[in-house]
Amino acid sequence: MSIQTAAAILQRLGPCRIALDLEKFGDFARELALAGCDPVDLTEAHNPRGGKLAVFLDVAGPFNGAAFGKALLPAAKADFLVLQSSGQPRHSLESALFDAGWERHPGGMMAHDYASWSAYALPGLTHYRRASGGEPGALRQSGVEADALVARYAMAANHVRPGDHVLIDGAGATDGKAILTALSRAARIDTAGADLADIPDNSVDLIIAIEPQASGDWIARLDDHARILRCDGRIVLGWRHGQSGHARPQDWDALVEAVSARFLPETRWLQHGLTNDAGGPQTLYAVPLEQEADCDWMLLVASANPLAGEGRADEFDHPAFPAAEGPWPALVSFGGAYDNPWLYRAMVQMGERLSHDVTLARLAECVIEDARPDSADRGAALAVLGYRILEMRLPDLVQSILPVIAAYVDLPADDAMPPHVRRWRISLAFLAGRLSELTGEREAAKRWYRIAAQADWRDFSPLLATKGIAASFYEARLHLADGDKESALACFRAGLDTALAAAAFPHAEQIGPADRPLSFYLQELAEVIDMGSQCANALAHFPMYDRDQGLFWRQVDMRRFGLASWARDLERENQRLRAG
């Protein structure tokens, strides 16, 4: 028993009352109590005290049907069941569970858990709930086929964005809905019928179409999907490979060709066995779109083309920040900020935007070419493309984008300038500093960093102060390398002052409605403070600089200055090492 086991239970069930053998698992009960659960002895499992009740059973050792049935008796009134099975034979245990009115917990297998399941034995820890009724599906079935269906929906759940309206159009839709309800932050999940004609155009954020109900030609079904998918939506498609018929694509080439005509393909997913044993453990993972994918399933993720949203700004409403539940601060008011607000989730939002790097860069290029010079659309696209150049270390392309960035940053600022344009001007000034460093233009980098550091982030959000702090810190680095300690100290002080000013900002007007605060706000404000703390570290330890420059620099945590960029740089370096 471990802290990790307690954490795994809370990930599925949350804090709850949990009955277990306290004499045998006293130490584990204390871990559960420290995690917020209410551990009680198995003898108390029959006593309802409010809240949901889970029962934890250890089934180590051989169990026949009668013995297991007896072990289940304390869970007769429980809502959830957690088994520690120690690799016991799976079929007999799950058959007894299903007969006793249990079903697999829809959040019990997350996508990363899939490889621990096989036809022969249960993983070390499994979760069940009272059966919800209706026709039994994969959640009341044992074996690799049921596991595979659960895993596909668990994978699809990872593509749900907060507030999404999800449509499930495929086999096992009832179980799929239960799985997505447990594993995603979707606001609404529907299952499709044979006819999609009644679903309005541009109304669904995510379509999960795995073995979709294509009574006619599968191409016609894709046309329906394209019609109802929002301009910044996404689709997860899948068919079993090697089966023929008008209701499914013949092969990968046919699938990719048809999808490319309607959407922007992003990734393929491979689902296959880890061994030659058909009942052995299976795996499901993403591969680059260009990689050959020869396995039992054709699984593909694609996005709608947000350029189709041009001229449809009046139809946009961000699912996570709906206008009806506002007013929202400028930070998340996208509808009126962009000429084509459908670009935001598809092109800008980290973790939600297009995952295919080349397609993302091409989208940004199209926006730069067509957008108004003073629009937020153009500023966002310049940032996306500029960071791509920086991440790929492409100095030859810097001189082609820097003049365009400079023209945007130099836009005349007045009271009428939209907050999101102000946001991109500051972000792009910082980016220009980074790009100038990439090409060795150190004096230019200092000038750009100073522009970003002195810009007024208050017109947008105190969270934008990260750019000002980072700009001050990055300029200080350059001064240190030049031996200009006084200028470096001034920059460190400026970064600290900016962090303190952002911390003192009146946040009540920025964090959103009292009953629906922006979930990321305090986390990103903490990043502002953390970056300021590194400026404070530099100031506090600056006397060490003359003693030993390396000792001084080790007091500063550079990862705090753009943790996402640091992680991407590290992953790119790991890929180089693996390739070498």
N, C-alpha and C positions, 0 to 999 in steps of 0.2 A: 504494500500500500504506500501511496506517495502523495505529495502535493499535486503532482501532475494528474493523478487519477481523480482527485477531488476537482481539479480544474476542468478535466474532460467532462465530468458529470454536470458541472455548472454551465458549461458551454451548451449543453443540450436542454437542461431542465431549469436553469437559473436557481437562485436560492429557494429552498423548499424544505419541508419536513421529510426526513428520510429515515426509514426504519432499517436497522441492521443488527446483527449479533454483536452487542456491545462487549460481551465477555471476550469474544474472539478478535474483534476489530476496534478495541478501545482507542488505540493510537490513531487509527484512520478516522474514527468519529470525531476526535479532537481537531483533525485537519479540516473536516467538513464544517465543524462549528466555527473555526477560524475563518472559513470561506463564507460564512453567513447562513449556513444551513442549520436546521434544527434536528440533530440526530436523536432518535429514540430507539429503544430496544424493539426487536421483532414482536415481542409479546404485546406491544402497544400499537401495532399496526392496524388493529381493528377499531381503534378509538378515534373517531373523527374529531378534529380540533380546529377545523378551518384551514383554508389553504390547500394546495395540492400535496398529495402524499406519494412519495416514491419508496420502493422497497429495493434494497441492495441484497442480492444473494450471491454467495460464493458456491459454485458448483464444481469445485475441484474433485477429482476422483471419479470412478466409473458410476454412471447413473443409468438405471433402467427406467422405463416409463413410469412405473409405480412409485419409485423413489423420487423421481423428479416431480411428479404430481403432488406428492406429499410436501416436498420442499416449497412448492408454489402456494400452499394453503395460507400462509401468513399474508400473502399479497392479494387476497380475495377482494379487499375493499380499496386497494391502491389504485392510483391513477397512472403511475409509471412503474416500470420494472427495470432495474439495472442488473445485468448478469456479468459476473466475473467467471468466465467459463474455462480459462486455462487450456484452451485448445480442445475442448470436448467435441465429440462427434456432433456435427451440426444438425443433420436431418432429424434425428430422434428428438433432440431438444426443441427445435423450432416447431416440429409437428405438434408436440405436446402444448407448446405455448399458443399456437394458433387455435388448437382445439379448445383451449381454456379461455378464449376470448381476447387474446392479445394480438397486436400487430407491431411490426417494426416501427420504431419512432421515425417520423419523416425527416427529422434532423439528425438521425443517428449515424448515417454515413455521409460525411462531408466529402467533397471531391478528393481531398488528399488522403482519405482513409481507404479508398477503393482497393488498393493493392494488398491490403491486409485481410481481404475476404477471399474465401475459396469455397468450393462445393463440399469440402470434407470437414472443416472445422471452423468454429466461430473465432473471431478475433478475441483478444483478451478481455475486452469490455464491450458490451452491446447494450442497446437501449430499446425499450418497448413501451407502448402505451395501450390503453384500452381500445379495442377495435372500434372504428367509427361507424360501422354498419355499411350497407350497400354491397355491391358485388365485390368479392375479393380480388385484389390486384396484386401487384408486385410487393406491396407492403405486407401481404399475408401469404407470401410465397417464399420458398427457400431455393437456393441454387444460383448458378452463375447468370442465367438469363434475367432473373429478377434483380440481381445485383447490378447487372449492366444497365438496365433501365433506370434504376435508382441513381446510378453514377452519372448517367447522361443528364438527368434533371438537376443533379447536384452541381454538375459543371455549368449548366445553363444558368443556375442561380447566381453564379459568380459574375454574370454579365448584366444582372439587374441593377439599375441605378436607383438611388433613393427617390421614392415617389412615383416610380414607373407604373404605367398601365400595361400589364402583360397579358398577351393572348397565347394560350397553349392550343396548338392545332396539331394533334398527333396521338399516337398510341400511348395508352397509360395516362391519359390527361388527368383523370381524377387523382391518381397518385402523384402525378407531376404537380398539380395544384397544391396538394398537401405538403410536398417537399419544398416548393418555392415559398409557401406561407411560413415554413419553419426556418428557411435558410436565407431569405432575401428581405430587403426593405421595400418591396413593391407596395404601392398604395392600393392596387386593384389587380386581381388575377381572374381572368375569364377563361373558359374553355370553349373552343369553336365547334360549331356544327358543320354539317356537310356543305352548307351554303354561307358564304361570307358577305352576301349582297347587302344585308341589313347593317353591317358595320360601317360607320361613316368614314369618309376619306380622312387621311392625315390625323388619326385618332389613337393609334396604339404605339407605345414606346418600344416595346420588345415583343417580337413574335418568336415562339419556340415551336418549330415545325419539324419534329422528329417523327418520321413516318406519317406525314400529314394526310388528312382525309381527302385525298384527291380522287373523287369519284370519276372525274373526267381526266383530261390531260394534265400532267404535273406542271407544264408550262403555264397553263391557264391559272393554276393555283398560285404560282409565283406572281402572276400579274395581279391577282387579288391581294397578295401580301404587299406588293409594292404600292398598291392604291391606298391601303389602310395604314401603312407604316408612316409614322411622323417623319418629317424631313430631317430630324436628327436621331432617328430611331435605329434599332439594330435587330438583326434576325439571326437565329441559330437554326440551321437546317441539317437534316440528317436522313439518310436512307441506308438500308442494309445493302451492301455491295454484292454484285453478282446475280441479282434477281432482275428479271426483265419485265416489260410491260409498259403501257402508256402512262401509268400512274406514278412512275418513278424514272429518274434519269438512268441511262444505260451504263454510264461510267463517269469517272472523275472529270474528264474533259468536257463531257456534255453538261455536267453540273456547273463547273466553273464558267463555261461560256454563257450559260443562261443567267447565272447569278451576276456576272459582270455586266450584262446588258441592262440590269435593273438596279443593282446595288454596287457597293464598293467592297469587294472581298478583302478579308483581313487575315484570317488564320484557318488552317486545317487542324482537325483534332484526330488523333489516332487512338483507337480502342482495340486492344488485342491482348492475348495471353502473354504472361511473362515466361512461360515454359511451353513445351509441346503438349502438356497435359490439358485437355479441354476443361477439366474441372479445377485446374490450379488457379493461382492468383492472376488477376487481370490488371490492366493499367489503362489510363485515359490521360492523354497529355497533348498540349498544343505544339505544332511544328510550323515553321514558316510556310507561307502560302505556296512558295515555289518548290517546296520539297515534295518528292514523290510520296504518295500515301496509298500503299497497297495493303489493305486489311479488310476485316469483315464489314466495317461501317464507313460510309462517306459522311463525315461531319464537317461542317463549314460554318464559320461566323462571318457575317458581312454587315455593313452599315448602309443606311440610306445616304444618298448624296445630298449634303446640306445645301449645295448650290441650287437645288430645286426649291428651296425656301425663299429665293429672291422674289420680292413683291408680295410675300405672304406673312409679313411681320405681324399683322393684326390677328393672325391665328395662333401666334406663339404664346405659350404660358408655361413657365418652367415648372415641371411636376413637383419638385421639392420646395419651391417657393411660389405657390400659386397666388395670383393677384388678389383673389377673393379673401385670402387669409392674411394679407398685408395690413398696413403698408410695410414694405421692406426697405432696409437701408440701401443706398446706392451700390454698395458692395455686391448685392445679388439682384439688383434690378436690371435685368438683361433685355427685357422686351423693348423698352424705349431707347436703350443705349446703343444698339447695333442696327444698322440698316437691315441686316439679315441676322436676326438673333438665333436662328437655327444653327449658326456656325459655332456658337459658344460650346455646347456640350460635345459636338463632333470634332472640333478643331483645337479648342483651348483647354478645357477642363482636364487636369491631370487625373488619370485613373478612369476616365470615362471616354476620352477622345479616341479617334482612330488608332488602332494598335499597330497598323502596318506603316512603318516609318516612311517608306517611299511614297505611299499614297497620301500620307499626311503632308509631306513636303510639297507634293504636287498640288494638293488642295490649297495650301498656303500661297503658292506661286500664283494660282488662278485668282485668289482673292486680292493679292497685291496688284495684279494687273488690272482688275476690273473695279475695285472699290474706290469710293471717293477718297481723295488725298487726305482729308481731315476727318475721316470716319474712324470709329473704334474698330471696325472690321479690318481696316488696313493696318492699324497698330497691332492688333492681335496676330494677324498673319505675319507681319514682320518679325514679331517676337518668336513665333513658332519656327519660322525658317532660319532666323538668326541663331537660335539655340541649337538647331539641327547642325548648322555649320560649325558651331563651337564644339558640340559633343563629338562630331565626326573628325574634328581637327583638320578643317579644310581651309587653310589660310589663303589659298588662291581665289576663293570665292568671297573673301571679306571685302575687297575693294569694290565688288559689284553691289553689295548690300549696304555698306556704310553710308554712302551718299543718300540713299533712300531713307535710312534711319535718321540721318541728320536733318533732312527736309521735314520729317515728321516731328522731331523734337523741337525744331525751330518754328513750328506753327505759332502764330501770334496768339497768346493766351489772353482771354478776357473773361468776364463773368458768364458769358454765354457758352463757354467751352464745356461740353459734357464731361461729367466726372470720369467716365471710362476712357475718354481721350486723354485726360490728365493722367490717369493711371498708366496708360501705355507710354506716354512721353517719358515718365520717370523710369519705368521698367526698361525702356529702350535705351535711355542714356546709360544706365548701368550695363546693359548688354553691350553697348558700343565700347565701353571701357574694357570689357572682357575680350571682345573681338580685337581691339587694338593691342592688347597684351599678346594675343595669339600671333599677331604679325610683327611683334617686336616694337610697335610704336608706343613707347612708354610715356612720353610726354603727352601724346594724344589721350592715352588711357587715363592719366591723371586729370586732364581737363574734363573728360566725360564723367569720371567718378565724382568730380566736384559738382558738376551740373546735377547729377542724381542726388547727391548728399544735400544740396541746398534747395532742392525743389520742395514744394509744399504738399506733403502727403495728406494734410488735413482735409483737403477738398475731396478726397476719395474715401480713405479709411485709415485709422492708425495701424492697421495690419500692413499697409504699404510701406510703413517705416522700415521694414526689413531691407528694402532696397537702399534707403538712405544710410542705414547703419553699415550694411555690407559695403557700400561705396566708400564710406569713410575708412573702413578697415582695410579694404583692398588698396586704396591709395596709400595708406600708412605702410603697407608692405613694400610698395615701390620706393617710398622715401627711405625706408630702412636699407634697402639694397643699394641706394645711392649714398648712404652714410649721412643722410639728413635727419638726425634724431629729433630736432625741434619740430620739423614739419610732421614727422610721424606721430609725435606726442599730441600735436594739435588735432590730427585726424582721429586718433583714439578718443580724445576728449569729445570731439564732435559726435562720434558714434555713440558714446555713452549718454551725452545730452539728448540725442534724438530718442534713444530708448526710454529715458526717463520722461520725456515729453509725451511719448506714445502711451506710456503706462499711466500718466496722469490725465489722459484724454477722457472726456465724459462718455463712457462706453455704453451707458444705458440706451442712448439713441442709436447705437451702432450694432447692438447684439441681436436686434430683431424683436418681434412681439414677446411679451413676458411669458405667454404660455407656449410659445414655439421659438425659443432662442436658437440662433444659428449654432449648430452643434460643433462646428469647427472653430468658432470665434476665439474662445479662451485658449484652445490648443495653439492656434497661430499667434495669439497675443503672447503666449509663453515663449514662442520662438523669437518674437521681438525682444523679450526680456533676456532670453538666453544669448542671443547675439550681442546684446548690450553688455552682458556679463563677460563676454570674451574681450571686449574693449576695456572693461574694468580690470580684467586679469592682466592685460597688457600694460595698463597704467601702473597697477599695483606691483608688478614684477619687473618694471622697466629698469630698476637699478641693476638687475642681473645681466642686462644687455652688454654692458662693458666688461663684465666678468666672463661671460661665455654666451655667445649669441644663440647657440643651440639650446642651452639650458633655458634661456629666456623664452624661446619659441615653443619649447615643450610645455610651457604653462598654458598655452592657448589651444583650444580644440577647434581646428579648422572645419571639422564636419558640421559644426553649427551654422556655417555660412552656406546654406543651401543643401540640406541633407539629401534631398531627392537627387540633386545633381551629383553629389558625392557618391551616392549609391549607384547611379548610372555609370559614372566613371569607373567605379570598382568592378561592376559587372562587365563592362567593355574590356577592361584589363584581364579579367578572368577568362573571357572568351578568347582573347589573344593567346593566353597561356595554354588553354585547352587545344586551340588550333595548332599551336607550335609543338 
